Amino acid sequence: MGITSAEDKVDVDVDVDVVVVGAGGGGLAAALAVADNDRSVIVLEKLDRPGGNSALSTGSIPAAGSRLQIEAGIVDSAARMAADLIAQSGPHEAESLTHRLSETSAELVDWLVDQHGVQLALITDYKHVGHSVNRLHAPLSRRGIDLTDDLMRACKKSKIDVLTGNPVVELLIEGDKVIGVVVEGDRVERYVIRANAVILAANGFAASSDLMAKWLPEIELIEYFGAHGSTGEALEWGIELGGYLANQHAYQGYAAVAYPHGSILSWTTVEKGAILVDQTGKRMGNETIGYSGFVADLLTGTPPYFVLYDSRIRDVAMKEEEFADLVQIGGAREYQDLAQLCDHFAIELQELSLTVDHYNAAARQVSPDVFNRTDFSMAPLEAPFVASRVTPGVFHTQGGLAVDLDGRVITRQTNPVPGLYAIGGVAAGISGLRGGRGYSSGNGLLSALGLGRLAGLAASQEL
Ligand SMILES: Cc1cc2nc3c(=O)[nH]c(=O)nc-3n(C[C@H](O)[C@H](O)[C@H](O)COP(=O)(O)OP(=O)(O)OC[C@H]3O[C@@H](n4cnc5c(N)ncnc54)[C@H](O)[C@@H]3O)c2cc1C
């Protein structure tokens, strides 16, 4: 049970206006928004360091109409962004959130950059999955840790306490209102913090094998490459208080985690013309549906899997630090011809040669692509070839508690659960009803930081 009644015998130690549970990108953004309104806030993090999944991500946040986008001369609008996201996700149970997060996305990025000194640049090299214009904003390094480090610096400047190693184990309630949290851990004696509002920013449940088996059995056996803290307890607290789950069978996968290195093999390679093949030398589908959606296609092949590209494409992707590191440690080797490549990876040469011939013919517009791919960018592929062994992974879950447009947890009768907010991976995502196909790049951080800022503003304004 994750709920403690206020009548239970617990010592009340601290009183603040707002408690934030979880120090990932969403929780830190929520705390900054509360502090901006001159309200007291504390962030509790169960692990020994802040950052969560946000620190492992590429830090890409989509925004339509940001200052950086306008300065780059890119014409965009919230309506276009929402239409793009819904075209990718299909209809789902949180479409009003898609609109709300698109409409407030420019404010979010401008606020992070101009008010809180978070260093983001507009990505103009690629648009990535689900976006019809360049609207992803990311640290220059494309490393989420730079984003969360900047957020931590901003929190310090705003005098926000972020307590690591302090797991929230229960919510404290009085009547039907959430009035605080109970904290207890290996190195922390049980204590209570009372607050007017609690913002659950503890991410989803991908690190819990029990909850994955219960809610996402179809990908239960795919390896999770995110942070260990995403164990789903916050979703269960919300349900106990009358909340309900929406878009619960959706997730973000990634079809190309470099193996055995464990880093993200940049999808820029695919967008610039790479294909994915299996051990028999065959492709499994149209790769341009995106890195998340392609997980299901990949699983129809015979493992191990490979991304096949060429030295020109490798050189373009080298601008990205994580990819450059992968090249450095031997995760993207060059081969003079397909025979040498097949010999190294034990791939069937005859079949792979046919696959590349057919794909190159499609790229030259000699014949249609067998999987109806129409975007070939720098293809046809040519020697010297480059190949990386990859494995599919789950990055985070997309289902969560149904919330209103400011992140308040709501019941099926659409009444808010008093004092309780959910954001990021705890809240219903905007990536479709089920599966991995509906995920557009940046949906995760948009739900975390975008809804975090809105919840922080709402919680502090309600006081
Ligand atoms: C490899 C990878 C790449 C990704 N790339 C991108 C990208 O470029 N763009 C994008 O939009 N999304 C990306 N994502 C998804 C994105 O990282 C997540 O959607 C996002 O970070 C969620 O933010 P959050 O604040 O909700 O959760 P997190 O950043 O995970 O933070 C939640 C925090 O809560 C803590 N916590 C959990 N339970 C408790 C508790 N009981 N008490 C106290 N603390 C608790 C956790 O330890 C954690 O630190 C990526 C994910 C991965 C794994």
The ligand as an ORCA input file, in Angstrom:
! r2SCAN-3c Opt
* xyz 0 1
  C      18.673      5.913    -24.023
  C      17.465      6.822    -24.014
  C      17.383      7.870    -24.933
  C      16.268      8.720    -24.919
  N      16.255      9.826    -25.754
  C      15.226     10.718    -25.654
  C      15.246     11.979    -26.364
  O      16.228     12.369    -27.003
  N      14.146     12.786    -26.285
  C      13.079     12.435    -25.513
  O      12.098     13.178    -25.482
  N      13.065     11.300    -24.780
  C      14.113     10.455    -24.815
  N      14.099      9.329    -24.034
  C      13.005      9.172    -23.070
  C      13.214     10.169    -21.930
  O      14.495      9.978    -21.389
  C      12.143     10.007    -20.846
  O      10.885     10.054    -21.427
  C      12.267     11.152    -19.860
  O      13.589     11.229    -19.399
  C      11.329     10.990    -18.711
  O      11.610     12.027    -17.796
  P      11.072     11.942    -16.323
  O      11.511     13.178    -15.640
  O       9.627     11.601    -16.375
  O      11.804     10.657    -15.725
  P      13.321     10.421    -15.311
  O      14.241     11.328    -16.016
  O      13.589      8.973    -15.401
  O      13.308     10.863    -13.787
  C      12.543     10.160    -12.825
  C      13.317     10.128    -11.527
  O      12.448      9.721    -10.483
  C      13.175      8.887     -9.592
  N      12.236      8.101     -8.787
  C      11.506      7.033     -9.180
  N      10.755      6.570     -8.146
  C      11.018      7.376     -7.082
  C      10.587      7.382     -5.735
  N       9.719      6.481     -5.267
  N      11.082      8.342     -4.899
  C      11.975      9.262     -5.342
  N      12.441      9.278     -6.619
  C      11.965      8.350     -7.483
  C      14.047      8.077    -10.521
  O      15.129      7.487     -9.853
  C      14.461      9.132    -11.552
  O      15.667      9.764    -11.203
  C      15.212      8.472    -24.016
  C      15.298      7.413    -23.098
  C      16.434      6.602    -23.085
  C      16.522      5.498    -22.075
*
